[in-house]
Amino acid sequence: MALAATLVYAQNPSILRPRIEIVSASDEDSGPGLEVFYMGDEDPRMYYLSLGHLAVGSEMVQVYIDPLTELFVPLGGTVEEALARLEEIKDLFKMPKGQAADIETLVSMFYPGGDTVTARVVARKFLVSKVLEFSIPTGEEGLVRAAFVGKSDLGGLIVSLKLYRKIHPKEP
């Protein structure tokens, strides 16, 4: 069976694209979280933010039933552009209650690709944390697909990317 799986993957090289992780941040309770990476086979290089897997549900209740599909945000072609874009996303936490912003994203399995999708971003405040909700309508009445980003996770990701920039100053 292992040989058969290897032969199937060998015939479709787009499945085995190299995803080069730069920095990541995650909450120990929620598992895999945010990741900044680039695809090793893209020229020119483009950095992406993975917001993790999408949940499906209403505005109040979300269930994680799709372990493959991720939500990606294009960040730019350089580390400086990626940092600037992450700071813009962090500023969305300051939105007034009830206000939303739109951001261009990519929804795909394993790696970014396909057409851009506009995600609606809303800042939510809970007792001890702040969260950005990136939601995409499913087409069915009242159902959305959503990814959630904690303010502390995003802040940690930005700090890690700044450190990466200092360690690798020649990196585009």
NORPE-V256883 format. One record per backbone hydrogen bond with DSSP energy under -0.5 kcal/mol. CO is the residue of the C=O (numbers start at 0). NH is the residue of the N-H. Records with the same first field share a line. If there is no record, write none. Layout:
# NORPE-V256883
CO = NH / NH
This chain:
# NORPE-V256883
0 = 4
1 = 5
2 = 6
3 = 7
4 = 8
5 = 9
6 = 10
7 = 11
8 = 11
11 = 14
12 = 15
13 = 16
16 = 18
17 = 19 / 39
18 = 20
19 = 37
22 = 35
24 = 33
26 = 30
30 = 26
33 = 24
34 = 49
35 = 21 / 22
36 = 47
37 = 19 / 39
38 = 41
45 = 38
46 = 74 / 75
47 = 36 / 49
48 = 50 / 72
49 = 34
51 = 70
53 = 65
54 = 145
55 = 62
56 = 143
60 = 57
62 = 55 / 64
64 = 66
67 = 109
68 = 53
69 = 71 / 107
70 = 50
71 = 105
72 = 48
75 = 46
77 = 81
78 = 82
79 = 83
80 = 84
81 = 85
82 = 86
83 = 87
84 = 88
85 = 89
86 = 90
87 = 91
88 = 91
89 = 92
90 = 93
91 = 94
95 = 98
98 = 122
100 = 120
102 = 118
104 = 116
105 = 71 / 107
107 = 69
108 = 110
114 = 106
116 = 104 / 118
118 = 102 / 120
119 = 134
120 = 100
121 = 132
123 = 130
128 = 125
129 = 150
130 = 123 / 132
131 = 133 / 148
132 = 121 / 134
133 = 146
134 = 119
135 = 144
139 = 142
142 = 137
143 = 56
144 = 135
145 = 54
146 = 133
148 = 131
149 = 153
150 = 154
151 = 155
152 = 156
153 = 157
154 = 158
155 = 159
156 = 160
157 = 161
158 = 162
159 = 163
160 = 164
161 = 165
162 = 166
163 = 167
165 = 168
167 = 170
